[in-house]
Every structure is written in structure tokens, then in C-alpha cells.
């Protein structure tokens, strides 16, 4: 590939249940530190699941411009904080960008629900207090598309400003589209990643009614148990993970430090069911194959897979099988499930997995799957159980599977200069 076609990561930011800030997030992941606990954002007495991966100690108002504070937009605050950190990490000062640089810098992020918390709040206001007590922004501030707009406006970035909302693959798809946009010359750099804040009564109740959430409430830090035979559902998570993607030409022109290279993206659809993955995992496997082909690497070159790993019965088993299909039946390839530590941040999970994976490849350290106590014989990969370990990593895959039969995968490569 020519330099203009290569895409690199030059900055990352994280607001996570197990650590606020890129460094704190990675140190927690490397050590296998859980960020799940009892729900505090509302009273969960009437629903079966009472645990979540909340971002505790995060000052929402400190990260919101004054004009936004009346909306209590937790998701926007987390997205802005992670974006600010990613820009700082990349040594980009948005106040010093020339007009043409602003026009060549885009925002393309993923979310499943975005402002749904504000929407729920406004519905409650309408039914309890009446029409005139509602915010005039009740509708527009609840739309998923507003998330990229707020980032673009706060940092005065005038390139594309798009949100991708494809369920749990949202952030992976947004990052994949950003990769293609940069390769195509539509921008020089793009802020990508994902944000989610849907630990709210309506969303939690809906997932509980679906039967997909854990009821292991007695020990919240061990409630998320991917690939265990006794797993009983996912733990809801929240947070924001943002990355600065640039063409290699752009990064080199300003002497930026490169953290890793994004080399491939693949996406498929099972076309099977609203919430259940296709039992044979063929399309999930094909998404990885497409991403590997896009990256120009073979299954034998993959050194690590960051798994979707929700701790639901079907997802874990089918994903494990799909990995074997895609990687030429190599069950010894190290894999791990970040959701065992932070819960499931829905549309942002692909970004969380990507930040963790880039750090793993950079440092040569495999983050563990924690709470792995009772292996499921049907899930037969190396999940790096309970404790991380060192490894020589060059090529890694980030895998995501979503409701609605969607599958997406990203490929990253270690940057050696």
C-alpha cells in the first residue's frame, strides 16, 4: 500500500468502568480488574438484574459545555472526555487547527442508544408533570445522530460528522467506515470509536424481559462470566473509547507517534434472527475472513483475538466456533473477553475492545478473561483465564456480534516504524 492508503492510530482516550483515562483503563485490563458493581444510577428493585458496569467517579458537568448541562447528557460528557484525551494523546490542539485542517478532520463514531437516558427522562417528565415541563430539545437531544454533532461542535471539527448505529457492532462499523474514508481520501484524520450510557430503567427492564441479563446479584464483580458453563447473561456496561485515526502521510507530516496500524475491516449479516446468532457461526467467521483479506494477512498470522464474549449462552458458544472456523481451526490462539471486566457497553464495545487490543499489541501483554472458573466444554479456546501473560503479538483481531444478525471484525498490526 502507499502511505496515503495506510491508516494509523495516533491517539486514544477512555472513560471506562474499570478506569478513567487511557492509562488507567489499560492498567486495569492488564491486571484483570473488574469494574462491575451494584447499580447506583437508579433503584433496580423491580427488575431481576441489579448489577452493571458503571463509570463511577466521573464528573459529568466538568466535561460538558455550559449550554449542555441542563440536558444531563452523560453519554455526551463521556464521549467528549474520551475525545479530548485522544486528541491530547495525538498532540492535536483543535484550537490551533487551520481552516483546511478542520475541514479535513471528521467524526465518525458508533453508539446503540446515545441519548436514550435523556429521552426516558423526558417521557417521565411528560407523563408526570405535563407537556410544558418538557425540554424543547427532548427529541433532538435523544437522537443517536446528535452524538457526533456535539463532538464536532465542541472541538470545531468541520469534516464528516456521522454516527453509525448497528447495535453491538456500532463502534466497529464506525471504525471500519473511518478506515475506508481515510483510504479513499475523504479526510486526513477522523475521530472514531464509541460511547454508550444506557444503564437506565427502560433499557434495563427491556433486556431483562428478553432474558439476556444476569441475575447473579450477590457478587457483582464476578457477575460477568463469559465462557463459563454457569454463565447466565450479560452485565450492562457504559463508557466511551475514542481514537484518532490518520493517514500515514498525515501522521508523518506532523511527526506524530504511531500507536498501531488499522489494516482490515469485515462485516456480514447472518440474515437469521433478531437476537439469536446463526447456530453454525458461518457468517460471523466470514466477517473475520473478510477483515483478514482486507488486511492482507492469513489466519495463521493472527496472534490474538479480542472476543465479543457477552456471557450469554448462545453467543459464547457460537463465537468460539466461529473463531475456529475463521482461524483455520487453531484453538490455541490466545483470546480474551473484556466484558468480563467492564460489562457490555452495547454499541461502544468494539471501540473498547480496539483500545485494549492496541495496547496489548504495543506492550506484548495479553489481558485476561476474569471470572473464568467453570469452563464450558462447548467453548474450547484459550481464553487467557484469570491472569494476563506476555506474548509476542503482531497481528490481532477485534470481533463483534450484534443483535439483528450483524457481525463485524477489525484487524490491527503492531507498529514497528
C-alpha positions as CSV (number, residue, x, y, z in Angstrom):
1,X,0.0,0.0,0.0
2,X,1.1,3.6,-0.5
3,X,1.4,5.9,2.5
4,X,-1.9,7.6,1.7
5,X,-3.7,4.3,1.8
6,X,-2.3,3.2,5.2
7,X,-4.2,4.2,8.3
8,X,-2.6,4.5,11.7
9,X,-3.8,5.2,15.3
10,X,-2.1,8.3,16.9
11,X,-4.3,8.9,19.9
12,X,-6.6,7.1,22.3
13,X,-8.9,8.1,25.1
14,X,-11.0,6.0,27.5
15,X,-13.8,6.5,30.1
16,X,-14.4,3.0,31.4
17,X,-16.0,1.3,34.4
18,X,-12.6,-0.1,35.4
19,X,-10.6,3.1,34.8
20,X,-11.0,6.7,33.6
21,X,-8.2,7.6,31.2
22,X,-6.3,5.5,28.7
23,X,-3.6,4.5,31.1
24,X,-5.9,3.6,34.0
25,X,-8.1,1.6,31.6
26,X,-5.2,-0.4,30.2
27,X,-3.6,-1.0,33.6
28,X,-6.9,-2.3,35.0
29,X,-7.4,-4.6,31.9
30,X,-3.8,-5.9,32.1
31,X,-4.3,-6.7,35.8
32,X,-7.7,-8.2,35.4
33,X,-9.5,-5.6,37.5
34,X,-13.3,-5.7,37.5
35,X,-15.3,-2.5,37.1
36,X,-18.8,-4.1,37.7
37,X,-20.8,-3.5,40.8
38,X,-24.3,-2.8,42.2
39,X,-26.4,-0.4,40.2
40,X,-26.4,3.1,41.7
41,X,-27.9,5.3,38.9
42,X,-31.5,4.2,39.7
43,X,-33.3,1.9,42.0
44,X,-33.4,-1.6,40.3
45,X,-35.7,-3.1,42.9
46,X,-38.4,-4.0,40.3
47,X,-36.1,-5.8,37.8
48,X,-34.2,-9.1,38.2
49,X,-30.7,-7.7,37.3
50,X,-29.2,-5.4,39.8
51,X,-25.6,-5.1,38.7
52,X,-23.9,-3.1,36.0
53,X,-20.5,-1.7,34.8
54,X,-21.0,1.9,35.8
55,X,-18.3,4.6,35.4
56,X,-18.1,5.7,39.0
57,X,-16.3,8.9,40.0
58,X,-16.9,10.6,36.6
59,X,-17.8,14.3,36.9
60,X,-20.4,14.8,34.1
61,X,-20.7,18.5,34.4
62,X,-16.9,19.1,34.3
63,X,-16.9,17.7,30.8
64,X,-19.9,19.4,29.4
65,X,-20.1,22.9,28.0
66,X,-22.4,25.1,30.0
67,X,-25.1,25.1,27.2
68,X,-25.3,21.3,27.6
69,X,-25.5,20.9,31.3
70,X,-29.3,21.3,31.5
71,X,-29.7,18.1,29.5
72,X,-27.7,15.9,31.9
73,X,-26.2,14.2,28.9
74,X,-24.0,11.6,30.5
75,X,-23.2,9.9,27.2
76,X,-22.1,13.2,25.6
77,X,-19.9,14.1,28.6
78,X,-18.1,10.7,28.4
79,X,-17.7,11.0,24.7
80,X,-16.2,14.5,25.0
81,X,-13.9,13.4,27.7
82,X,-12.6,10.5,25.7
83,X,-12.2,12.6,22.6
84,X,-10.3,15.3,24.5
85,X,-7.9,12.7,25.8
86,X,-7.5,11.1,22.4
87,X,-6.7,14.5,20.8
88,X,-4.3,15.4,23.6
89,X,-2.7,11.9,23.2
90,X,-2.2,12.6,19.5
91,X,-0.8,16.0,20.2
92,X,-3.5,17.7,18.3
93,X,-4.7,21.1,19.6
94,X,-8.1,21.7,18.0
95,X,-7.8,25.4,18.8
96,X,-4.7,25.7,16.6
97,X,-6.0,23.9,13.5
98,X,-6.2,25.9,10.3
99,X,-9.5,26.0,8.4
100,X,-8.4,23.4,5.9
101,X,-7.3,21.1,8.7
102,X,-10.6,21.4,10.4
103,X,-12.4,20.6,7.1
104,X,-10.2,17.5,6.7
105,X,-10.9,16.2,10.2
106,X,-14.0,14.2,10.7
107,X,-16.0,12.5,13.4
108,X,-17.4,9.0,12.8
109,X,-18.5,7.1,15.9
110,X,-20.7,4.3,17.0
111,X,-23.5,4.1,19.6
112,X,-26.5,1.9,20.1
113,X,-28.7,4.2,22.2
114,X,-26.8,7.6,22.6
115,X,-29.3,10.0,24.2
116,X,-31.8,7.4,25.4
117,X,-31.3,8.3,29.0
118,X,-32.4,11.8,28.3
119,X,-35.3,10.5,26.3
120,X,-36.5,8.3,29.1
121,X,-36.2,11.3,31.5
122,X,-38.3,13.5,29.2
123,X,-41.0,10.8,28.8
124,X,-41.2,10.6,32.6
125,X,-41.5,14.4,32.8
126,X,-44.3,14.5,30.2
127,X,-46.4,11.8,31.9
128,X,-45.8,13.1,35.4
129,X,-45.5,16.9,35.0
130,X,-47.0,17.7,31.7
131,X,-46.1,19.0,28.3
132,X,-44.8,22.4,29.3
133,X,-42.2,20.9,31.7
134,X,-40.5,19.1,28.9
135,X,-37.3,20.3,27.3
136,X,-37.6,21.9,23.8
137,X,-34.7,19.6,22.9
138,X,-36.4,16.4,24.1
139,X,-36.4,14.9,20.7
140,X,-33.3,16.1,19.0
141,X,-31.0,15.5,22.1
142,X,-32.3,11.9,22.2
143,X,-31.4,11.1,18.6
144,X,-28.3,8.9,18.1
145,X,-27.1,11.3,15.4
146,X,-26.6,14.2,17.9
147,X,-23.6,12.5,19.5
148,X,-21.2,13.2,16.6
149,X,-22.6,16.7,16.2
150,X,-21.8,17.6,19.8
151,X,-18.2,16.4,19.4
152,X,-17.8,18.3,16.1
153,X,-19.2,21.5,17.6
154,X,-17.2,21.4,20.8
155,X,-13.9,20.8,19.0
156,X,-14.9,22.8,15.9
157,X,-14.2,19.9,13.5
158,X,-15.8,20.5,10.1
159,X,-15.3,17.3,8.2
160,X,-17.8,14.5,8.1
161,X,-19.8,14.1,11.3
162,X,-21.6,10.8,11.3
163,X,-23.0,8.2,13.8
164,X,-23.3,4.5,13.0
165,X,-25.9,2.6,15.0
166,X,-25.9,-1.1,14.3
167,X,-26.3,-2.5,17.8
168,X,-23.3,-4.1,19.4
169,X,-21.2,-3.7,16.2
170,X,-21.8,0.1,16.0
171,X,-18.3,1.2,17.1
172,X,-16.6,-1.5,15.0
173,X,-18.6,-0.5,11.9
174,X,-17.9,3.2,12.5
175,X,-14.2,2.5,12.8
176,X,-14.3,0.3,9.7
177,X,-16.1,3.1,7.7
178,X,-13.5,5.6,9.0
179,X,-10.8,3.3,7.7
180,X,-12.4,3.3,4.3
181,X,-13.0,7.0,4.3
182,X,-9.3,7.7,5.0
183,X,-8.1,5.3,2.4
184,X,-10.4,7.0,-0.1
185,X,-9.0,10.4,0.6
186,X,-12.2,11.9,2.1
187,X,-10.3,13.1,5.2
188,X,-6.8,13.3,6.7
189,X,-7.8,12.3,10.2
190,X,-11.0,11.0,11.8
191,X,-12.1,10.8,15.5
192,X,-13.7,7.4,15.8
193,X,-14.8,5.0,18.5
194,X,-18.0,4.7,20.5
195,X,-19.9,5.9,23.5
196,X,-22.9,4.5,25.4
197,X,-24.8,5.3,28.6
198,X,-27.9,3.2,28.8
199,X,-27.9,2.0,32.4
200,X,-31.4,3.4,32.7
201,X,-34.7,1.7,33.8
202,X,-36.4,1.3,30.5
203,X,-33.4,-0.3,28.7
204,X,-32.5,-2.5,31.6
205,X,-36.1,-3.7,32.0
206,X,-36.3,-4.4,28.3
207,X,-33.2,-6.6,28.3
208,X,-34.3,-8.3,31.5
209,X,-37.7,-9.2,29.8
210,X,-35.7,-10.6,26.9
211,X,-33.9,-12.9,29.3
212,X,-30.4,-11.9,28.3
213,X,-29.2,-10.3,31.5
214,X,-27.5,-11.9,34.5
215,X,-29.3,-12.3,37.8
216,X,-26.0,-13.1,39.7
217,X,-26.5,-10.1,42.0
218,X,-24.8,-11.5,45.2
219,X,-21.3,-10.9,43.9
220,X,-21.3,-8.1,41.3
221,X,-17.6,-8.2,40.4
222,X,-17.9,-11.8,39.3
223,X,-21.4,-11.5,37.6
224,X,-20.0,-11.2,34.1
225,X,-18.7,-14.7,33.4
226,X,-18.0,-15.3,29.7
227,X,-17.4,-18.9,28.5
228,X,-18.3,-20.4,31.9
229,X,-20.7,-23.3,31.9
230,X,-22.7,-21.4,34.6
231,X,-23.0,-18.1,32.7
232,X,-26.5,-16.7,32.8
233,X,-26.4,-13.5,30.8
234,X,-24.6,-10.2,30.3
235,X,-23.9,-7.3,32.6
236,X,-24.8,-3.9,31.2
237,X,-21.8,-1.5,30.9
238,X,-21.3,2.1,29.8
239,X,-18.4,4.3,28.8
240,X,-16.6,5.9,25.9
241,X,-13.5,4.9,24.0
242,X,-12.2,7.2,21.3
243,X,-9.3,7.0,18.8
244,X,-7.6,9.4,16.4
245,X,-7.1,7.7,13.0
246,X,-4.9,9.3,10.4
247,X,-3.4,8.6,7.1
248,X,0.2,7.7,7.5
249,X,1.1,10.7,5.4
250,X,-0.8,13.0,7.8
251,X,0.9,11.4,10.8
252,X,4.3,11.6,9.3
253,X,3.8,15.2,8.2
254,X,3.4,16.3,11.8
255,X,5.8,13.9,13.4
256,X,3.2,12.0,15.3
257,X,3.8,8.9,17.4
258,X,2.1,5.9,15.9
259,X,0.4,3.6,18.4
260,X,-0.6,0.9,15.9
261,X,-1.9,0.4,12.4
262,X,-5.5,-0.4,11.4
263,X,-5.3,-2.7,8.4
264,X,-8.6,-4.5,7.9
265,X,-12.4,-4.4,8.3
266,X,-15.0,-7.0,7.5
267,X,-18.8,-7.1,8.1
268,X,-21.5,-9.7,7.3
269,X,-25.1,-10.5,8.2
270,X,-26.5,-13.8,9.3
271,X,-29.9,-12.8,8.0
272,X,-31.2,-15.2,10.6
273,X,-32.9,-13.7,13.7
274,X,-33.4,-10.5,15.7
275,X,-31.5,-11.6,18.8
276,X,-30.1,-15.1,18.2
277,X,-26.9,-15.7,16.2
278,X,-27.0,-18.3,13.4
279,X,-26.1,-21.6,15.1
280,X,-23.1,-22.6,12.9
281,X,-21.4,-19.2,13.1
282,X,-20.5,-19.2,9.4
283,X,-21.2,-15.5,8.7
284,X,-19.5,-14.5,12.0
285,X,-16.5,-16.4,10.8
286,X,-16.7,-14.9,7.3
287,X,-16.7,-11.3,8.7
288,X,-13.2,-12.2,10.2
289,X,-12.1,-13.7,6.9
290,X,-13.2,-10.6,5.0
291,X,-11.2,-8.4,7.5
292,X,-8.1,-10.6,7.2
293,X,-8.3,-10.5,3.4
294,X,-8.7,-6.7,3.6
295,X,-5.6,-6.6,5.8
296,X,-3.6,-8.9,3.6
297,X,-2.9,-11.4,6.3
298,X,-3.6,-15.1,6.6
299,X,-5.4,-16.9,9.5
300,X,-2.1,-18.4,10.5
301,X,-0.7,-14.9,11.1
302,X,-3.2,-13.9,13.8
303,X,-1.7,-13.8,17.2
304,X,-4.6,-12.7,19.4
305,X,-8.4,-12.2,19.2
306,X,-10.4,-9.8,21.4
307,X,-13.7,-11.5,21.7
308,X,-17.3,-10.2,21.8
309,X,-17.8,-12.6,24.8
310,X,-21.1,-11.4,26.3
311,X,-21.6,-14.3,28.7
312,X,-24.9,-15.3,27.1
313,X,-25.3,-19.0,26.4
314,X,-25.6,-18.9,22.6
315,X,-23.2,-16.0,21.8
316,X,-20.2,-17.5,23.7
317,X,-20.6,-21.0,22.2
318,X,-21.2,-19.8,18.6
319,X,-18.5,-17.2,18.7
320,X,-16.0,-19.8,19.9
321,X,-16.9,-22.0,17.0
322,X,-16.7,-19.1,14.5
323,X,-13.2,-18.3,15.7
324,X,-12.1,-21.8,14.9
325,X,-13.7,-21.6,11.5
326,X,-12.0,-18.3,10.7
327,X,-8.6,-19.1,12.0
328,X,-8.0,-22.5,10.3
329,X,-9.1,-24.5,13.4
330,X,-6.4,-23.1,15.7
331,X,-7.9,-23.3,19.3
332,X,-4.5,-22.4,20.8
333,X,-4.7,-18.8,19.5
334,X,-5.0,-16.6,22.7
335,X,-8.3,-14.8,23.1
336,X,-9.9,-12.8,25.8
337,X,-13.2,-11.2,26.8
338,X,-13.0,-7.6,28.0
339,X,-16.7,-7.7,29.0
340,X,-15.7,-10.0,32.0
341,X,-14.2,-6.8,33.5
342,X,-16.4,-3.9,32.3
343,X,-19.7,-5.5,31.3
344,X,-21.3,-4.9,27.9
345,X,-21.3,-1.3,26.8
346,X,-23.5,-2.1,23.8
347,X,-22.7,0.0,20.8
348,X,-19.4,1.1,22.2
349,X,-17.9,-2.3,22.9
350,X,-16.0,-2.6,19.6
351,X,-14.1,0.6,20.5
352,X,-13.4,-0.6,24.0
353,X,-12.0,-3.8,22.5
354,X,-10.0,-2.0,19.9
355,X,-8.3,0.3,22.5
356,X,-7.5,-2.7,24.7
357,X,-6.2,-4.7,21.7
358,X,-3.9,-1.9,20.5
359,X,-2.4,-1.7,24.0
360,X,-2.0,-5.4,24.1
361,X,-0.1,-5.5,20.8
362,X,2.0,-2.4,21.8
363,X,3.1,-3.9,25.1
364,X,3.2,-7.6,24.3
365,X,0.8,-8.4,27.2
366,X,-2.4,-10.5,26.9
367,X,-5.3,-9.2,29.0
368,X,-7.2,-12.0,30.8
369,X,-10.7,-13.2,30.8
370,X,-11.6,-12.9,34.5
371,X,-14.2,-14.9,36.5
372,X,-13.3,-18.0,34.4
373,X,-13.9,-20.7,37.0
374,X,-16.1,-23.4,35.4
375,X,-15.2,-23.9,31.7
376,X,-17.9,-24.8,29.2
377,X,-16.8,-27.8,27.2
378,X,-18.5,-26.3,24.2
379,X,-16.3,-23.2,24.4
380,X,-12.8,-24.6,23.8
381,X,-10.5,-21.7,23.0
382,X,-7.6,-20.3,25.0
383,X,-9.4,-17.5,26.9
384,X,-6.3,-16.4,28.8
385,X,-8.0,-17.4,32.0
386,X,-7.9,-15.1,35.0
387,X,-4.4,-13.8,34.7
388,X,-2.7,-12.0,31.9
389,X,0.6,-13.1,30.3
390,X,3.3,-11.9,28.0
391,X,3.3,-12.8,24.3
392,X,4.8,-11.7,21.0
393,X,1.9,-10.0,19.2
394,X,2.0,-8.6,15.7
395,X,-1.5,-9.1,14.2
396,X,-4.7,-9.1,16.2
397,X,-8.5,-9.2,15.5
398,X,-11.3,-7.4,17.3
399,X,-14.5,-9.3,16.9
400,X,-18.1,-8.1,17.5
401,X,-21.5,-9.8,17.0
402,X,-24.8,-7.8,17.2
403,X,-28.5,-8.3,17.6
404,X,-30.1,-8.3,14.2
405,X,-27.7,-10.9,12.8
406,X,-24.8,-8.5,12.3
407,X,-21.1,-9.4,12.5
408,X,-18.0,-7.1,12.3
409,X,-14.3,-7.6,12.7
410,X,-11.3,-5.3,12.7
411,X,-7.6,-6.2,12.2
412,X,-4.7,-4.2,13.8
413,X,-1.0,-4.6,13.3
414,X,1.9,-3.7,15.6
415,X,3.7,-0.6,14.5
416,X,7.4,-1.2,14.1
417,X,8.2,2.1,12.4
